[in-house]
Amino acid sequence: MLDLNDYGTSDFFQILKRRHPELVAMSNSPDVVSSAHSSASSLRSYEGTTVLAVVYNAGVVMAGDRQATEGYQVGERRIQKVYPVDRHSAIAVAGAAGPCIEMAKLFQVEVEFYEKTEGMSLSLEGQANFLSHLVRSNLGLAMQGLIVLPLFAGYDLKRQRGRIFKYDAVGGRYEEDDYYAIGSGGKDARTTLKKRYTPEITRQDALEIVAEALWDAADEDIATGGPDLIRKIFPTLYTITEEGVAEIPEATVEELYRELISRL
Amino acid sequence: MSTPYYVSPEQIRQDKEDFVRRGITQAKEVVVLEFRDGLLMVAENPRKTTFKISEIYDRIALAAAGRIAEYEALRVAGIRESEIKGFRYYREDVTAKWLTNLYSQHMGAVAQAWDAKPLEIELLVCEVGTTNAATNSGAQRNQIYHIAFDGIYSEEEKYAVIGGRATTITEILEQNYTDGLEIAAALQLVTETFRTVEADTEDDYEITAETIEVACLEQTAERRKFRRLSTEEVATLF
């Protein structure tokens, strides 16, 4: 039966929590937290790692490797860590793979729900703030080791530039002006970005340093997957500009890596 | 305690229907028709932000004639239920048939309640099919469901019309509709039909890009098939 009582809110997360609490693993439900005597990190679950974003002169590039690990084993070789959110934003996730994918999906639905019910898009700043609430809602699971850390990037139509937001485990939201990388290989990727990044960088240069940063992360960090030329698995790269979110075709990414390898 | 007067169920139903008909006959029309790339929806609506046609979910749109406020509540409820279902299961599990049943149950219950007035609206729930529906057995055809104020619904093919002069417009479309129209030709067919009908009425409502609302569900689009055409786009198609 159709329930018209929820009319006033454009917040899908709130509606879902009230109507279907069983679908929201990440809420600060005290019984979930207290009943877990052993840390959930002792469970075997998949972990996703390195994702990054770089601001360039027409917007922002967002990328992630494709590997998920299960302890010292490869759990999954083709996992997706970057998800378009609306026409001008995307989210990348690092941490416990299951809750990560769930958060990205919920966030995407939230933003689209707002847009459809209100008849206009939620501002980039509004999206970044909302994501902060989602991360904080995951605190209970994070305390048990199922941490989700997103990186959020988008093209701000009002300010006419690409923007990047990073988060800490308790929902703190921080803006980065030029680039950032998170996940187990994040530090290695940041080192490359720090050396190679210049303000007002072009699209092509941005794609190249992103590919290189992920290469270096995979080189130093065992949990980060590099380009797999035999299975044809490559990192996913997206550009976000005034025209929208576009995935870089796999052939172009392969070309970037063949070029990079030839220079090594 | 006083004994209530006996009123026959037929009489109650007739009264409610007369009440709604009086409202609906005033309502401007909305037309949905199948064209080459999907479904085209056109409404006589000079307003720029209060729409009669809107996006519900990936492949589904909703159009209404009648009271905007009542439509608005159903529109938002439809989006909400669709998003919940899609989140819980899978996006493709959200279908126009399911949504139509949901609306139908609600409108039927309101129309039958002794202490509520029936909703003074008619709805069209539309779902765009997949490409090559005619040749590929696994593919989906376009679907159009027409829901009356009392929740009774029917499945329509090729085109459907709601609003005061729906019967007249349907008759004109019956003569002029052909399969596989391009978007510009389909739009022209609808606007010409509106003009013919408007010519017979006293108020001189002029059909221009400014006074109609146009949207479409396109098979070839990415996940979200719904697209609202701007006034400039409509003017170009004219």
Boltz contact constraints between the chains, C-beta under 6 A:
constraints:
  - contact:
      token1: [A, 2]
      token2: [B, 77]
      max_distance: 6.0
  - contact:
      token1: [A, 2]
      token2: [B, 102]
      max_distance: 6.0
  - contact:
      token1: [A, 2]
      token2: [B, 106]
      max_distance: 6.0
  - contact:
      token1: [A, 4]
      token2: [B, 73]
      max_distance: 6.0
  - contact:
      token1: [A, 4]
      token2: [B, 77]
      max_distance: 6.0
  - contact:
      token1: [A, 7]
      token2: [B, 73]
      max_distance: 6.0
  - contact:
      token1: [A, 7]
      token2: [B, 76]
      max_distance: 6.0
  - contact:
      token1: [A, 12]
      token2: [B, 83]
      max_distance: 6.0
  - contact:
      token1: [A, 109]
      token2: [B, 83]
      max_distance: 6.0
  - contact:
      token1: [A, 109]
      token2: [B, 87]
      max_distance: 6.0
  - contact:
      token1: [A, 113]
      token2: [B, 83]
      max_distance: 6.0
  - contact:
      token1: [A, 116]
      token2: [B, 55]
      max_distance: 6.0
  - contact:
      token1: [A, 116]
      token2: [B, 79]
      max_distance: 6.0
  - contact:
      token1: [A, 117]
      token2: [B, 76]
      max_distance: 6.0
  - contact:
      token1: [A, 117]
      token2: [B, 79]
      max_distance: 6.0
